[in-house]
Every structure is written in structure tokens, then in C-alpha cells.
Amino acid sequence: MDRLPDEALLSGLATGDPEVAVTFVRRFQHKVFGVAMAVTGDPQLAEDIAQQTFERAWRHAQIYDSRRGSVTTWLTTIAHNLAIDAVRARRTEPMAPENLDGLLGVVTETPEQWALADEASSQLRGALARLPREQARALVMAGIYGMTAQQIADWEHVPLGTAKTRIRTAMAKLRTTLASPNRGDHVQ
């Protein structure tokens, strides 16, 4: 059972076979927990997120598409998204912009990078790291922390139009970079 490819284990998970489920969880539990822990910093919450991740994988195993990435990528993306949602739900106020520089460093170069171990997230982190700092900050504030353009403008002490332009420009650069065959060559 331990020698089965990831895709075969995921297919077996969809059938409800308990032996396959145990093997699947054992194979991915450290990566999933690592991603959740890197995002939340809370071991108990990370355990809950890991459990939710495996439940979601079991429920949605039949919709996995190998053309969009490996099983590891798919699973760690689920864990990452659940962890971000949990952090957002716990946070009643947006993070202070002066703390964003540290967060941008975490997003671009941390142990989370090896924990995620997937090509899509590393490409996104690399593209984000190559953006001008003010665009990257605006994008993180909007995309991860759910701040409105007006809130970003207030925090950054810039006009509303400038905040909107930073977000829009950053998104366009990321879209171009991630859609490019030579990823990473277009961000300036």
C-alpha cells in the first residue's frame, strides 16, 4: 500500500477504503500539518485544519485534476486556504501595515516554502517577491487580509486611486507572470 502512487491513493480514498485512508493520511500528514502550522502558528488550530483538509480531500477526491498539479500541491493548497480562512476568522482587525514587511518576508522565503513543496505556490511567492514593495503590500492587504482599497489607502496614507492602481497593477503583473511560459520573466 505504501508504494502506491499518490494519485492511486487519492482514487482509493474516494472509494472509502479505510486502509487506503490511513495510508493516505500517513503519507501527507506532516506536510499538511506543516502548512497549517506555518500559517496559523497555533498547534491546536493546525491540527483542526489538518483534519478538515483530509475530510475535504475525502469528499472531493473525485474532482482532483492531475493536469492542475500534483496530489501534494492540491492537498497543501486546501490546507493553506483553510488555514488562511481560520486566521481571518480569528482576526477582528486587519494587521497593521508596519507588520506587513515581516509577513511579505514570510510569504517569500520561509520554512513554509519547503512545507508547501508545490510548484504553484512557489511560483506565486516568487512572482510576489519580484513586485515593487508597495504593490506587493497592497496585494497582500487586499488578497490575504481582505482589506478594501479605501482601508489600504488609509493605512498607506495614499489616495484611494493610488491604492486601487497598486492592487490592479500587481494583479495584472502576477497574471502575466503566472500565465507566461517563462514564468517570472515579466514582473518589473
VENSULJO-V212418 format. One record per helix or strand of 3 or more residues. SS is the DSSP state (H for helix, E for strand). FROM is the first residue (numbers start at 1). TO is the last residue. If there is no record, write none. Layout:
BEGIN
ss = {SS & SS}
from = {FROM & FROM}
to = {TO & TO}
END
This chain:
BEGIN
ss = {H & H & H & H & H & H & H & H & H & H & H}
from = {6 & 18 & 43 & 66 & 71 & 97 & 111 & 119 & 133 & 149 & 160}
to = {15 & 40 & 63 & 68 & 90 & 108 & 116 & 130 & 143 & 156 & 179}
END
